[in-house]
Amino acid sequence: MASLDDFSTLPPERFDTAPVLKKLASASRCLAELKGVAASIPHQGILINTIGLQEAKDSSAIENIVTTHDDLFRDDTYPELAVNPAAKEVLRYRQALRVGFESVQETGLLTLNHVQEIQAQLERNNAGFRRVPGTTLKDGAGQVVYAPPQDPSEIVRLMGELERFLNEPERFQADPLVKMALAHHQFESIHPFYDGNGRTGRILNVLYLVKEGLLDIPVLYLSRAIVRTKSDYYRLLQDVRERDAWEEWVVYMLDAVEQSAQHGVTMVRAIRDVLLDVKHRIRKDHKFYSQDLINTLFSHPYTKIQFLERDLRVSRLTATKYLDALASDGLLTKQKIGRSNYYINSALTAILTRN
């Protein structure tokens, strides 16, 4: 395994090549634009909840955990009625992302404890780093082409080196986007957990960018680009191991950042425009308008009465009255699940489900 703990074999200046620097410049511009556009949404929880769901859905799809938007949105609204195992897995991903984000906000670091907390949220256990041999990667002929570290002490050592790589800039002086790409490859190669390595690794990508100040909140929807180029992703991971092809891997990851940031800008602007339109319509036609109401309607693709009771501190009767009035105006679509009602923000879900 090409190892990041041996800096003499991977000098930072190796990435001062024309293809890397050109892609780095364009990816950095797009990421800065996404950061700025995201800041135009006053209530950041809206983007964390909604775009976080999209990232969770596609990151899980890479691991063949597939669910529909409808199942996902309904289970998010009524988790106690959830029956779709895949949707439950996806919602765990968003919770893990939120837990990791809060830890990075609080400490300004991305530590092994944070990494293990994220994986524990995903898998609902506290197994920690694996203490048995990892799964080997085989080719079509059944030949082993890669084996992750097998010894538990080696896993701990390599993860400790990765922690220092992420938190001590002087150890490897390169642009944070380049370091993210390198760290992601190293994490996937170590494969430190029994399960959930891929999803944990993809959460770490965006949290590292938050830690480095390139984003304020984790809104880079990176798994969308990876799931669309899944074969290239795995091929390039292996090319680093077999051919030392670090530059090609870094360019691939930078391109994924660029594409994801561009898509994120489009999505955030669409959400902002729809939010402002709904806000003006409610303020014009209804005396019960409030910013808290708007925040609630756009924090959940599907809203229920209890959300308004909690966020607006109103009675169940009042919350029902508000939602039914908005449904009558066509701003929401009323649906029934069991004996309960939920209300679809159709304009928001149209943005979230758009390919």
Contacts in CASP RR format, 6 or more apart in sequence:
PFRMAT RR
TARGET T0000
AUTHOR 0000-0000-0000
METHOD contacts of the structure
MODEL  1
MASLDDFSTLPPERFDTAPVLKKLASASRCLAELKGVAASIPHQGILINT
IGLQEAKDSSAIENIVTTHDDLFRDDTYPELAVNPAAKEVLRYRQALRVG
FESVQETGLLTLNHVQEIQAQLERNNAGFRRVPGTTLKDGAGQVVYAPPQ
DPSEIVRLMGELERFLNEPERFQADPLVKMALAHHQFESIHPFYDGNGRT
GRILNVLYLVKEGLLDIPVLYLSRAIVRTKSDYYRLLQDVRERDAWEEWV
VYMLDAVEQSAQHGVTMVRAIRDVLLDVKHRIRKDHKFYSQDLINTLFSH
PYTKIQFLERDLRVSRLTATKYLDALASDGLLTKQKIGRSNYYINSALTA
ILTRN
1 146 0 8 1.000
1 148 0 8 1.000
1 149 0 8 1.000
1 189 0 8 1.000
1 190 0 8 1.000
1 241 0 8 1.000
2 9 0 8 1.000
2 10 0 8 1.000
2 185 0 8 1.000
2 189 0 8 1.000
2 240 0 8 1.000
2 241 0 8 1.000
2 244 0 8 1.000
2 246 0 8 1.000
3 9 0 8 1.000
3 158 0 8 1.000
3 161 0 8 1.000
3 186 0 8 1.000
4 10 0 8 1.000
4 161 0 8 1.000
4 162 0 8 1.000
4 165 0 8 1.000
4 172 0 8 1.000
4 182 0 8 1.000
4 183 0 8 1.000
4 186 0 8 1.000
5 157 0 8 1.000
5 158 0 8 1.000
5 161 0 8 1.000
5 162 0 8 1.000
5 165 0 8 1.000
7 171 0 8 1.000
7 172 0 8 1.000
10 182 0 8 1.000
10 246 0 8 1.000
12 172 0 8 1.000
12 173 0 8 1.000
12 174 0 8 1.000
12 178 0 8 1.000
14 246 0 8 1.000
14 247 0 8 1.000
15 21 0 8 1.000
15 174 0 8 1.000
15 178 0 8 1.000
15 246 0 8 1.000
15 247 0 8 1.000
15 250 0 8 1.000
17 247 0 8 1.000
19 247 0 8 1.000
19 251 0 8 1.000
20 178 0 8 1.000
20 247 0 8 1.000
20 250 0 8 1.000
20 251 0 8 1.000
20 254 0 8 1.000
23 251 0 8 1.000
23 254 0 8 1.000
23 255 0 8 1.000
23 258 0 8 1.000
24 175 0 8 1.000
24 177 0 8 1.000
24 178 0 8 1.000
24 254 0 8 1.000
26 258 0 8 1.000
27 177 0 8 1.000
27 254 0 8 1.000
27 255 0 8 1.000
27 257 0 8 1.000
27 258 0 8 1.000
27 261 0 8 1.000
28 175 0 8 1.000
28 177 0 8 1.000
28 214 0 8 1.000
30 257 0 8 1.000
30 258 0 8 1.000
30 261 0 8 1.000
30 262 0 8 1.000
30 265 0 8 1.000
31 177 0 8 1.000
31 209 0 8 1.000
31 214 0 8 1.000
31 215 0 8 1.000
31 220 0 8 1.000
31 257 0 8 1.000
31 258 0 8 1.000
31 261 0 8 1.000
32 214 0 8 1.000
33 261 0 8 1.000
33 265 0 8 1.000
34 215 0 8 1.000
34 219 0 8 1.000
34 220 0 8 1.000
34 261 0 8 1.000
34 264 0 8 1.000
34 265 0 8 1.000
34 268 0 8 1.000
35 214 0 8 1.000
35 215 0 8 1.000
35 216 0 8 1.000
37 264 0 8 1.000
37 265 0 8 1.000
37 268 0 8 1.000
37 269 0 8 1.000
37 272 0 8 1.000
38 44 0 8 1.000
38 47 0 8 1.000
38 215 0 8 1.000
38 216 0 8 1.000
38 217 0 8 1.000
38 219 0 8 1.000
38 268 0 8 1.000
39 216 0 8 1.000
40 268 0 8 1.000
40 272 0 8 1.000
41 47 0 8 1.000
41 268 0 8 1.000
41 271 0 8 1.000
41 272 0 8 1.000
41 275 0 8 1.000
42 291 0 8 1.000
43 291 0 8 1.000
43 295 0 8 1.000
43 298 0 8 1.000
43 299 0 8 1.000
44 216 0 8 1.000
44 217 0 8 1.000
45 217 0 8 1.000
45 295 0 8 1.000
45 299 0 8 1.000
46 271 0 8 1.000
46 275 0 8 1.000
46 295 0 8 1.000
46 298 0 8 1.000
46 299 0 8 1.000
47 217 0 8 1.000
47 219 0 8 1.000
47 268 0 8 1.000
47 271 0 8 1.000
48 98 0 8 1.000
48 101 0 8 1.000
48 217 0 8 1.000
48 218 0 8 1.000
48 219 0 8 1.000
49 94 0 8 1.000
49 299 0 8 1.000
49 300 0 8 1.000
50 271 0 8 1.000
50 298 0 8 1.000
50 299 0 8 1.000
50 301 0 8 1.000
50 348 0 8 1.000
50 352 0 8 1.000
51 219 0 8 1.000
51 221 0 8 1.000
51 264 0 8 1.000
51 267 0 8 1.000
51 268 0 8 1.000
52 94 0 8 1.000
52 97 0 8 1.000
52 218 0 8 1.000
52 219 0 8 1.000
52 221 0 8 1.000
53 72 0 8 1.000
53 73 0 8 1.000
53 76 0 8 1.000
53 90 0 8 1.000
53 91 0 8 1.000
53 94 0 8 1.000
53 301 0 8 1.000
53 352 0 8 1.000
54 221 0 8 1.000
54 224 0 8 1.000
54 267 0 8 1.000
54 352 0 8 1.000
55 93 0 8 1.000
55 94 0 8 1.000
55 97 0 8 1.000
55 202 0 8 1.000
55 206 0 8 1.000
55 218 0 8 1.000
55 220 0 8 1.000
55 221 0 8 1.000
55 222 0 8 1.000
55 223 0 8 1.000
55 224 0 8 1.000
56 90 0 8 1.000
56 91 0 8 1.000
56 93 0 8 1.000
56 94 0 8 1.000
56 97 0 8 1.000
57 67 0 8 1.000
57 69 0 8 1.000
57 72 0 8 1.000
57 90 0 8 1.000
58 221 0 8 1.000
58 223 0 8 1.000
58 224 0 8 1.000
58 226 0 8 1.000
58 227 0 8 1.000
59 93 0 8 1.000
59 198 0 8 1.000
59 199 0 8 1.000
59 202 0 8 1.000
59 203 0 8 1.000
59 223 0 8 1.000
59 226 0 8 1.000
59 227 0 8 1.000
60 66 0 8 1.000
60 67 0 8 1.000
60 86 0 8 1.000
60 89 0 8 1.000
60 90 0 8 1.000
60 93 0 8 1.000
60 199 0 8 1.000
61 223 0 8 1.000
61 227 0 8 1.000
62 198 0 8 1.000
62 199 0 8 1.000
62 202 0 8 1.000
62 223 0 8 1.000
62 226 0 8 1.000
62 227 0 8 1.000
62 230 0 8 1.000
63 196 0 8 1.000
63 198 0 8 1.000
63 199 0 8 1.000
65 86 0 8 1.000
65 89 0 8 1.000
65 90 0 8 1.000
66 86 0 8 1.000
67 84 0 8 1.000
67 86 0 8 1.000
67 87 0 8 1.000
67 89 0 8 1.000
67 90 0 8 1.000
69 301 0 8 1.000
69 349 0 8 1.000
69 352 0 8 1.000
69 353 0 8 1.000
71 84 0 8 1.000
71 86 0 8 1.000
71 87 0 8 1.000
72 87 0 8 1.000
72 90 0 8 1.000
72 91 0 8 1.000
73 300 0 8 1.000
73 301 0 8 1.000
73 302 0 8 1.000
73 344 0 8 1.000
73 349 0 8 1.000
74 81 0 8 1.000
74 82 0 8 1.000
74 87 0 8 1.000
74 302 0 8 1.000
74 337 0 8 1.000
74 342 0 8 1.000
75 81 0 8 1.000
75 82 0 8 1.000
75 84 0 8 1.000
75 87 0 8 1.000
75 88 0 8 1.000
75 91 0 8 1.000
76 91 0 8 1.000
76 300 0 8 1.000
76 301 0 8 1.000
76 302 0 8 1.000
77 300 0 8 1.000
77 302 0 8 1.000
77 303 0 8 1.000
77 304 0 8 1.000
77 342 0 8 1.000
78 304 0 8 1.000
78 337 0 8 1.000
78 340 0 8 1.000
78 342 0 8 1.000
79 88 0 8 1.000
79 91 0 8 1.000
81 337 0 8 1.000
81 338 0 8 1.000
82 88 0 8 1.000
82 91 0 8 1.000
92 121 0 8 1.000
92 122 0 8 1.000
92 124 0 8 1.000
93 122 0 8 1.000
93 199 0 8 1.000
93 203 0 8 1.000
95 121 0 8 1.000
96 118 0 8 1.000
96 119 0 8 1.000
96 121 0 8 1.000
96 122 0 8 1.000
96 199 0 8 1.000
96 200 0 8 1.000
96 203 0 8 1.000
97 118 0 8 1.000
97 203 0 8 1.000
97 206 0 8 1.000
97 207 0 8 1.000
97 218 0 8 1.000
99 117 0 8 1.000
99 118 0 8 1.000
99 121 0 8 1.000
100 114 0 8 1.000
100 117 0 8 1.000
100 118 0 8 1.000
100 203 0 8 1.000
100 207 0 8 1.000
101 207 0 8 1.000
101 210 0 8 1.000
101 217 0 8 1.000
101 218 0 8 1.000
103 111 0 8 1.000
103 113 0 8 1.000
103 114 0 8 1.000
103 117 0 8 1.000
104 110 0 8 1.000
104 114 0 8 1.000
104 207 0 8 1.000
104 210 0 8 1.000
104 211 0 8 1.000
105 210 0 8 1.000
107 114 0 8 1.000
108 211 0 8 1.000
109 167 0 8 1.000
109 211 0 8 1.000
110 163 0 8 1.000
110 166 0 8 1.000
110 167 0 8 1.000
110 204 0 8 1.000
110 207 0 8 1.000
110 208 0 8 1.000
110 211 0 8 1.000
111 163 0 8 1.000
111 167 0 8 1.000
112 159 0 8 1.000
112 160 0 8 1.000
112 163 0 8 1.000
114 207 0 8 1.000
115 159 0 8 1.000
115 163 0 8 1.000
115 192 0 8 1.000
115 200 0 8 1.000
115 204 0 8 1.000
116 126 0 8 1.000
116 128 0 8 1.000
116 129 0 8 1.000
118 200 0 8 1.000
118 203 0 8 1.000
118 204 0 8 1.000
119 128 0 8 1.000
119 193 0 8 1.000
119 196 0 8 1.000
119 197 0 8 1.000
119 200 0 8 1.000
120 126 0 8 1.000
120 127 0 8 1.000
120 128 0 8 1.000
122 196 0 8 1.000
122 199 0 8 1.000
122 200 0 8 1.000
123 193 0 8 1.000
123 194 0 8 1.000
123 195 0 8 1.000
123 196 0 8 1.000
127 193 0 8 1.000
127 194 0 8 1.000
128 193 0 8 1.000
128 194 0 8 1.000
129 152 0 8 1.000
129 155 0 8 1.000
129 156 0 8 1.000
129 159 0 8 1.000
129 192 0 8 1.000
129 193 0 8 1.000
130 152 0 8 1.000
130 155 0 8 1.000
130 191 0 8 1.000
130 192 0 8 1.000
130 193 0 8 1.000
130 194 0 8 1.000
131 152 0 8 1.000
132 194 0 8 1.000
133 147 0 8 1.000
133 150 0 8 1.000
134 147 0 8 1.000
134 148 0 8 1.000
134 149 0 8 1.000
134 150 0 8 1.000
134 191 0 8 1.000
135 148 0 8 1.000
135 191 0 8 1.000
136 144 0 8 1.000
136 146 0 8 1.000
136 147 0 8 1.000
136 148 0 8 1.000
137 144 0 8 1.000
137 145 0 8 1.000
137 146 0 8 1.000
137 147 0 8 1.000
137 238 0 8 1.000
138 144 0 8 1.000
138 145 0 8 1.000
139 145 0 8 1.000
145 238 0 8 1.000
145 241 0 8 1.000
145 242 0 8 1.000
146 189 0 8 1.000
146 238 0 8 1.000
146 241 0 8 1.000
148 189 0 8 1.000
148 190 0 8 1.000
148 191 0 8 1.000
149 155 0 8 1.000
149 158 0 8 1.000
149 190 0 8 1.000
149 191 0 8 1.000
155 190 0 8 1.000
155 192 0 8 1.000
158 186 0 8 1.000
158 190 0 8 1.000
158 192 0 8 1.000
159 190 0 8 1.000
159 192 0 8 1.000
162 183 0 8 1.000
162 186 0 8 1.000
162 187 0 8 1.000
162 190 0 8 1.000
164 171 0 8 1.000
165 171 0 8 1.000
165 172 0 8 1.000
165 179 0 8 1.000
165 182 0 8 1.000
165 183 0 8 1.000
165 186 0 8 1.000
166 179 0 8 1.000
166 183 0 8 1.000
166 208 0 8 1.000
166 211 0 8 1.000
172 179 0 8 1.000
172 182 0 8 1.000
174 182 0 8 1.000
176 208 0 8 1.000
176 209 0 8 1.000
176 212 0 8 1.000
176 214 0 8 1.000
177 209 0 8 1.000
177 214 0 8 1.000
177 253 0 8 1.000
177 254 0 8 1.000
177 257 0 8 1.000
178 250 0 8 1.000
178 254 0 8 1.000
179 208 0 8 1.000
180 205 0 8 1.000
180 208 0 8 1.000
180 209 0 8 1.000
180 253 0 8 1.000
180 257 0 8 1.000
181 249 0 8 1.000
181 250 0 8 1.000
181 252 0 8 1.000
181 253 0 8 1.000
181 254 0 8 1.000
182 246 0 8 1.000
182 250 0 8 1.000
183 204 0 8 1.000
183 208 0 8 1.000
184 201 0 8 1.000
184 202 0 8 1.000
184 204 0 8 1.000
184 205 0 8 1.000
184 253 0 8 1.000
185 237 0 8 1.000
185 240 0 8 1.000
185 249 0 8 1.000
187 197 0 8 1.000
187 200 0 8 1.000
187 201 0 8 1.000
187 204 0 8 1.000
188 197 0 8 1.000
188 198 0 8 1.000
188 201 0 8 1.000
188 237 0 8 1.000
189 237 0 8 1.000
189 241 0 8 1.000
191 197 0 8 1.000
193 200 0 8 1.000
202 222 0 8 1.000
202 223 0 8 1.000
202 226 0 8 1.000
205 220 0 8 1.000
205 222 0 8 1.000
206 215 0 8 1.000
206 218 0 8 1.000
206 219 0 8 1.000
206 220 0 8 1.000
206 222 0 8 1.000
207 218 0 8 1.000
209 215 0 8 1.000
209 218 0 8 1.000
209 220 0 8 1.000
210 216 0 8 1.000
210 217 0 8 1.000
210 218 0 8 1.000
219 264 0 8 1.000
219 268 0 8 1.000
220 257 0 8 1.000
220 260 0 8 1.000
220 261 0 8 1.000
220 264 0 8 1.000
221 260 0 8 1.000
221 263 0 8 1.000
221 264 0 8 1.000
221 267 0 8 1.000
222 256 0 8 1.000
222 257 0 8 1.000
222 260 0 8 1.000
224 259 0 8 1.000
224 260 0 8 1.000
224 263 0 8 1.000
225 255 0 8 1.000
225 256 0 8 1.000
225 259 0 8 1.000
225 260 0 8 1.000
225 263 0 8 1.000
226 233 0 8 1.000
226 256 0 8 1.000
229 252 0 8 1.000
229 256 0 8 1.000
232 252 0 8 1.000
233 252 0 8 1.000
236 245 0 8 1.000
236 248 0 8 1.000
236 249 0 8 1.000
236 252 0 8 1.000
237 249 0 8 1.000
239 245 0 8 1.000
239 248 0 8 1.000
239 249 0 8 1.000
240 246 0 8 1.000
240 249 0 8 1.000
267 351 0 8 1.000
267 352 0 8 1.000
270 351 0 8 1.000
271 298 0 8 1.000
271 348 0 8 1.000
271 351 0 8 1.000
274 347 0 8 1.000
274 348 0 8 1.000
274 351 0 8 1.000
275 294 0 8 1.000
275 298 0 8 1.000
277 347 0 8 1.000
278 294 0 8 1.000
278 297 0 8 1.000
278 298 0 8 1.000
278 331 0 8 1.000
278 347 0 8 1.000
279 289 0 8 1.000
279 294 0 8 1.000
281 329 0 8 1.000
281 331 0 8 1.000
282 289 0 8 1.000
282 293 0 8 1.000
282 294 0 8 1.000
282 326 0 8 1.000
282 331 0 8 1.000
283 289 0 8 1.000
285 329 0 8 1.000
286 322 0 8 1.000
286 325 0 8 1.000
286 326 0 8 1.000
288 322 0 8 1.000
288 325 0 8 1.000
290 312 0 8 1.000
292 311 0 8 1.000
292 312 0 8 1.000
293 308 0 8 1.000
293 311 0 8 1.000
293 312 0 8 1.000
293 322 0 8 1.000
295 311 0 8 1.000
296 303 0 8 1.000
296 307 0 8 1.000
296 308 0 8 1.000
296 311 0 8 1.000
296 312 0 8 1.000
297 303 0 8 1.000
297 326 0 8 1.000
297 332 0 8 1.000
297 345 0 8 1.000
297 348 0 8 1.000
298 345 0 8 1.000
298 348 0 8 1.000
300 307 0 8 1.000
300 345 0 8 1.000
301 344 0 8 1.000
301 345 0 8 1.000
301 348 0 8 1.000
301 349 0 8 1.000
301 352 0 8 1.000
302 335 0 8 1.000
302 342 0 8 1.000
302 343 0 8 1.000
302 344 0 8 1.000
302 345 0 8 1.000
302 349 0 8 1.000
303 323 0 8 1.000
303 332 0 8 1.000
303 342 0 8 1.000
303 343 0 8 1.000
303 344 0 8 1.000
303 345 0 8 1.000
304 340 0 8 1.000
304 341 0 8 1.000
304 342 0 8 1.000
304 343 0 8 1.000
305 316 0 8 1.000
305 319 0 8 1.000
305 320 0 8 1.000
305 323 0 8 1.000
305 340 0 8 1.000
305 341 0 8 1.000
306 316 0 8 1.000
306 319 0 8 1.000
308 314 0 8 1.000
308 319 0 8 1.000
308 322 0 8 1.000
308 323 0 8 1.000
309 315 0 8 1.000
309 316 0 8 1.000
309 319 0 8 1.000
312 319 0 8 1.000
312 322 0 8 1.000
314 322 0 8 1.000
323 332 0 8 1.000
323 334 0 8 1.000
323 341 0 8 1.000
323 343 0 8 1.000
324 334 0 8 1.000
326 332 0 8 1.000
326 343 0 8 1.000
327 333 0 8 1.000
327 334 0 8 1.000
327 343 0 8 1.000
332 343 0 8 1.000
332 344 0 8 1.000
332 345 0 8 1.000
332 346 0 8 1.000
333 343 0 8 1.000
333 344 0 8 1.000
333 346 0 8 1.000
334 341 0 8 1.000
334 342 0 8 1.000
334 343 0 8 1.000
334 344 0 8 1.000
335 341 0 8 1.000
335 342 0 8 1.000
335 343 0 8 1.000
335 344 0 8 1.000
336 342 0 8 1.000
END
